[in-house]
Amino acid sequence: MLYPHLIILNAIGYTFVGDIELFYQETLDYVENLQKAGVEAEADIYPKFYHAYDMMEPETKAAQTAAARFVEKFKEAKAKYFTGE
């Protein structure tokens, strides 16, 4: 089964996950498997983040940091992999 955050990871090679996230270990395993296959992939781990923390508590500094890093990595992937067509 592919979870939405893993689909995004496939597209841009980056995700973030909380250490109390329901899919924490699955996310880390998936990143590791991508790396073993030669795919650039990384995940930032945030303490005490649960699933959708960034959306449920967007006013927190941690959620804002995670969201900003995601946007940064998306822009990097867009510049690297997407054409202007």
URRAVEN-V16685 format. One record per pair of residues at least 24 apart in sequence whose ideal C-beta (glycine too) atoms are under 7 Angstrom apart, sorted by the first residue. I is the first residue (numbers start at 1). J is the second residue. If there is no record, write none. Layout:
[[I,J] [I,J]]
This chain:
[[6,30] [9,41] [12,73] [12,74] [12,77] [13,39] [13,40] [13,41] [13,42] [13,77] [14,42] [14,73] [15,43] [16,43] [16,44] [16,46] [16,66] [16,69] [16,70] [17,43] [17,45] [18,46] [18,48] [18,49] [18,50] [18,53] [19,45] [19,47] [19,48] [19,49] [20,48] [20,49] [20,50] [21,49] [21,50] [21,51] [22,51] [44,69]]
